[in-house]
């Protein structure tokens, strides 16, 4: 069994920070958004896909340095404020299965997130949506990760916090566990993941070991 972990909202509690910065920069350039708007529309979506949707919805072209503006503010915020999801290191170490990260974030952002939170040593293999043609909810990223890890999709279990990620895992023919323990997850988040197709929802990482065993027997 290959365990595939999303990063933001599953390994690191980054989504609140990211949504606040995205909203602030978009508002500054004339597209007013709240952090709640960003969380509702774009959590789990790759930067490329977010830009494409924003430009289509607003019939505009975002500034060429939009991405670098976000990275500059976000990386500075991560250095001071980013924390791991509570209990995630212990949960991962309790499981003997091979594992990797597959995230909509860039490789630089994933590497920074894992370094700051002290999780880098847990993952030798990290995959980004920048390496595939289509981001989540398309299955491309998870299929790319499985191929490189030499695992068949039916032998993969994905841990995801976003509806787009759940849909991507199922589209890839993989099993999936939903996680709603991140700071961005409101009381309605579990239902969103259920509606996306997640058969099992976790509130705390302490539940992961039992959930993985349960999914393996399903």
C-alpha positions in Angstrom: 0.0 0.0 0.0 1.4 3.4 -1.0 0.2 6.3 1.1 0.0 9.6 -0.8 -0.3 12.7 1.3 -1.5 16.1 0.2 0.7 18.8 1.8 -1.3 22.0 2.6 -4.0 21.2 5.2 -2.9 17.6 5.7 0.8 17.8 6.6 1.1 21.5 7.4 -1.5 24.0 8.6 -1.0 26.4 5.8 -4.3 27.1 4.2 -5.4 29.9 6.4 -2.1 31.8 5.8 -2.3 31.2 2.1 -5.9 32.2 1.7 -5.3 35.5 3.7 -2.4 36.4 1.5 -4.1 35.5 -1.8 -7.1 37.6 -0.8 -4.9 40.5 0.2 -2.9 40.6 -3.0 -6.0 40.1 -5.2 -7.8 42.9 -3.4 -4.7 45.1 -3.8 -4.7 44.6 -7.6 -8.4 45.4 -7.9 -10.1 42.0 -7.5 -11.6 42.1 -4.0 -11.7 38.7 -2.3 -12.0 37.7 1.3 -9.9 34.8 2.7 -13.2 32.9 3.1 -13.9 33.4 -0.7 -10.5 32.0 -1.5 -10.9 29.0 0.8 -14.3 28.2 -0.7 -13.2 28.5 -4.3 -9.6 27.6 -4.6 -8.3 25.3 -1.7 -6.8 22.3 -3.4 -6.5 24.0 -6.8 -3.1 24.5 -8.4 -1.8 28.1 -8.9 -2.0 27.7 -12.7 -5.7 26.7 -12.5 -6.5 29.4 -10.0 -5.0 32.1 -12.3 -6.9 30.7 -15.3 -10.2 30.7 -13.4 -9.7 34.2 -12.1 -8.8 35.6 -15.5 -11.8 33.9 -17.1 -14.2 35.0 -14.4 -13.0 38.6 -14.4 -12.1 38.9 -18.1 -8.7 40.2 -17.2 -5.0 39.4 -17.3 -3.3 39.2 -13.9 0.0 41.0 -13.5 3.0 39.1 -14.7 4.5 39.2 -11.2 1.3 38.0 -9.4 2.9 34.7 -8.6 6.1 36.2 -7.2 4.1 38.7 -5.1 2.2 35.8 -3.5 5.4 33.7 -3.0 7.2 36.6 -1.4 4.5 37.3 1.2 3.6 33.7 1.7 7.2 32.4 2.2 7.9 35.1 4.7 4.7 34.2 6.6 5.6 30.6 6.6 9.0 31.3 8.1 7.3 32.8 11.2 3.9 31.3 11.4 3.7 27.9 9.7 3.0 24.9 11.9 2.6 21.2 11.2 -0.8 19.6 11.6 -0.9 18.4 15.2 0.1 14.8 15.6 1.1 14.3 11.9 4.7 13.2 12.5 3.7 10.6 15.0 0.9 9.3 12.8 3.1 8.9 9.8 5.8 7.2 11.8 3.3 4.7 13.1 2.6 3.4 9.6 5.0 1.0 7.9 3.9 1.7 4.3 5.8 3.6 1.6 4.7 7.2 1.3 5.1 10.3 -0.7 3.7 13.8 -1.1 1.5 14.9 -4.0 0.4 18.6 -3.7 -1.0 21.3 -5.9 1.7 23.6 -4.6 5.0 24.2 -6.3 8.1 22.1 -5.4 9.7 25.1 -3.8 6.7 25.7 -1.6 6.4 22.1 -0.6 10.1 21.9 0.3 9.9 25.0 2.4 6.8 23.8 4.2 8.3 20.5 5.1 11.6 22.1 6.2 10.0 24.7 8.4 7.7 22.1 10.1 10.4 19.5 10.5 8.8 16.9 8.3 11.4 16.8 5.4 13.0 13.6 6.7 9.7 11.7 6.4 9.5 12.0 2.6 12.1 11.0 0.0 9.6 11.6 -2.9 7.6 14.8 -3.5 5.4 15.5 -6.5 3.8 18.8 -7.6 0.9 19.7 -9.9 3.5 21.8 -11.8 4.8 18.4 -13.1 1.6 17.4 -14.9 -0.8 18.9 -17.5 -3.9 19.1 -15.3 -4.2 19.8 -11.6 -6.8 18.4 -9.2 -9.6 17.4 -9.6 -8.1 15.7 -12.6 -6.3 12.5 -11.7 -3.0 13.4 -13.4 -0.9 14.3 -10.3 -1.8 11.1 -8.3 -1.3 8.9 -11.3 2.1 10.6 -11.9 3.1 10.0 -8.2 2.0 6.3 -8.4 3.9 5.7 -11.6 7.1 7.1 -10.2 6.6 5.1 -7.0 5.9 1.9 -9.0 2.5 1.4 -7.4 -0.8 0.5 -9.1 -3.6 3.0 -8.5 -5.7 0.3 -6.7 -2.8 -0.1 -4.2 -2.7 3.6 -3.3 -4.4 5.4 -0.5 -4.6 9.2 -0.6 -5.1 11.5 2.4 -6.7 14.8 1.3 -8.4 17.8 2.8 -10.0 19.3 -0.3 -13.0 18.3 -2.4 -10.8 18.7 -5.5 -8.2 16.3 -4.1 -10.8 13.7 -3.1 -12.3 13.9 -6.6 -8.8 13.5 -8.1 -8.0 10.5 -6.0 -11.2 8.7 -7.0 -10.7 9.7 -10.6 -7.3 8.0 -10.4 -8.9 4.8 -9.2 -7.4 5.2 -5.7 -8.9 4.9 -2.2 -9.1 8.2 -0.2 -9.4 9.4 3.3 -10.7 12.9 4.0 -9.1 15.1 6.7 -10.7 18.1 8.3 -8.3 19.0 11.1 -6.7 22.0 9.4 -7.3 25.5 10.6 -9.3 26.4 7.4 -11.9 23.6 7.9 -15.2 24.9 9.2 -18.1 22.8 10.4 -19.4 22.2 6.9 -16.1 20.9 5.5 -16.6 17.3 6.3 -19.9 17.3 4.4 -18.1 18.8 1.4 -15.6 15.9 1.4 -18.4 13.4 1.8 -20.2 14.9 -1.2 -17.0 14.7 -3.2 -16.9 11.0 -2.4 -14.7 10.5 0.6 -16.0 7.4 2.5 -14.1 8.2 5.7 -13.4 11.5 7.4 -10.8 12.2 10.1 -10.8 15.1 12.5 -7.5 14.4 14.1 -4.3 12.8 12.9 -4.3 10.4 15.9 -7.1 8.6 14.0 -4.9 8.0 10.9 -3.4 4.6 11.9 -6.7 3.0 12.5 -8.3 4.6 9.4 -5.5 3.3 7.1 -5.9 -0.2 8.6 -9.7 0.0 8.1 -9.3 1.1 4.4 -6.8 -1.7 3.7 -9.4 -4.2 4.8 -12.3 -2.6 2.9 
